[in-house]
């Protein structure tokens, strides 16, 4: 029943009554308890071909009214819940909080760690260890030729994504000596024949032989705390889980997934495919439900995990249109990414900010949620990126413990340039006004672009049952009102801000943005 209530709330404007007494909702309704859910695997090859040559999910129509984000409250904000939690933009985090990250689990403790599992194949071989407190962590390493690159990218990006509101595991840079590892007698590994067998000291040595070693004999790794709960595998960027009664919004219509395109572009997360996400059946004060995580962030910030990222990062692995252009022009019209110039730091990989174009950046293959984004989705993400000051960015980058200070400074500079381009691109598509509030009896807001001064506010009374508007002389002193805000330089952009006044107290209850000839 409660999932039907949630659907009704999300579609309230279409049903007549636009606002309810508890609007705007800050949190998702309490989840229905899930007694069991099916774990699933997702083939990387299947995922690639499905998205590259098919069109899974519901896409925006070529004509007519676009499909707005459906996981938002009446202010246009995603609600705190299983997918997302409002953080840095909404409540500024301290430098210490930004550097700490999720903070649910501390770094591994103890002088000896037991290896309880290992993966010797794939892009990121590594161990699962249990520390002195019996907490489990995955240890992942850098490639020999790119020391510090993947480990720093994983730690830095996980802290950025945490501050941006996503659920991520606790990731830490750790250092250890081989003699500080012991092999658990029950640990197993998959052998060359594909069968499971006992893990040996030689297996551990073989994995360490593929990782760089510091001059003092220690190894450096990312320790990623094992996520609590029952692992269920990756979610998809379209549709819903049939065994999750709380998953009622198609993923391609979630603002927190549409806007993820902007965050991924900023951090160079071109490997943002479904297989690098994760779902777990967890139990806490809210009940027993599925929580959604971003995982495997070692291929960000110029890192390709086991090598520096490709210079063509930010373009599809394959595109009919790009291939046709290159064929017709005989290669004389190079794609935008080919104009990029990199400073090659082994500990950073290939990332830059001068040729970066957030409007043209794409992941390795099409993503239905990213493709469905609208200007208000982009603005929602851009305002969060722009909330990171230079000091914030520098502090988060420092958690990657990049020993080459020139490389760390270069990475900070790239992220600042990319941040500013994101703000410039997406603040131009809608009026960049936000944080609407009532101050001294008048409607106030922040101009995030700090550039629009010639604004006009026209007030109306608003009938919450019929949606009818009638002109008013200023903010209504009782009931619902709506202010239409325009700015002279942008005639096709406007914002509707809805207010409710009860017993002389007024509050903002809704926001809707207009761009071009369409309204969200």
VENZI-V40796 format. One line per field, one symbol per residue. ss: DSSP state (H for helix, E for strand, L for the rest). phi: phi as a letter, one per 20 degrees, with the letter a starting at -180 (. if undefined). psi: psi as a letter, one per 30 degrees, with the letter a starting at -180 (. if undefined). Layout:
# VENZI-V40796
ss->???
phi->???
psi->???
This chain:
# VENZI-V40796
ss->LHHHHHHHHHLHHHHLLLLLLLLLLLELLLLLLLLLLLLLLLLHHHHHHHHHHLLLLLLLLLLLLLLLLLLELLLLLELELLLELLLLLLLLLLHHHHHHLLLLLLLLLLLLEEEEEEELLLLLLEEEEELLLLLEEEEELLLHHHLLHHHHHHHHHHHHHHHLLELELLEEEEEELHHHEEELLLLEEELLLLLEEELLHHHHHHHHLLLLELLLLLEEEEEEELLLLEEEELLLLLLLLLLLLLLLLLHHHLHHHHLHHHHHHHHLLLLLLHHHEEEEEEEELLEEEEEEEELLLLLLLLELLLLELLLLLLLLLLLHHHHHHHHHLLLLLLLHHHHLLLLLELLLELLLLLLLLLLLLLLLLLLHHHHLLLHHHHHHHHHHHLLLLHHHHHHHHHLLLLLLHHHHHHHHHHHHHHHHHHHHHHLLLLLLEEEEEEELLEEEEEELLLLLLLEEEEEEEELLLLLLEEELLLLLLLEEEEEEEEELLEEEEEEEEEEEEELLEEEEEEEEEEELLEEL
phi->.fffffffffdgffeofecdgefefecfggfffdebbefcdcffffffffefdccfnedfffcnffeffdddefendgefrfdbcfcgfebgefgfffffmgmfcffgdnecdeedabcdcnfcfrddddefemedbedccefgecgmffffffffffffffffoeecffdceccbdgfedceffefcbeffendfbffdfffffffffedfdffeneddbeddffffoefcneedebmcffecfeeddgffdeffeffggffffgemefeeegfedbccedcbfepdbeddcecldfdblnedmdafffgegocfgbbgffffffffelmedffgffefddeedgedndbbceegcffdfbffbgcffffefdgffffgfffffffefffffffffffflffefffffffgffffffgffffffefeecfedblfbdclmcfcadefelcddedccdececefednfdcgcenfgeamecbdedccgfcfedbcddeccdclnddbedabcddclddcf
psi->eefeeeeeefgefffdkeklfgkkkelllkkkkjfklkkllkkeeeeeeeeegaillklkkflakljlkgglaffgkkkkbfelkkceeejkkleeeefeaegekllkllfkkkjflljglaeilalklkafggkkkkkklllefhkfdeeeeeeeeeeeeeffflkllkkkklkllefgkkkkffkllklfgglklkkleeeeeeeffgkkklfgflkklkjjkkklajkfakllglalkfgjffifkkffgkefeeffeeeeeeghifhhlefglkkkjlkaffajlkkklkligfilhfkgdglklkfgkglkekkeeeeeeeeeghgfiklefffkkkjjkefeajklfefkjfffklaflkjeeeffklefeeeeeefeeffjleeeeeeeefffhjfjeeeeeeeeeeeeeeeeeeeeefffflkhklhklkkhglkllkjffhfjfilkkkklkkjfefgkkkkliakkgkaklkkjklkefifgklkkjklkkkhfkklkflkkkkkbglk.
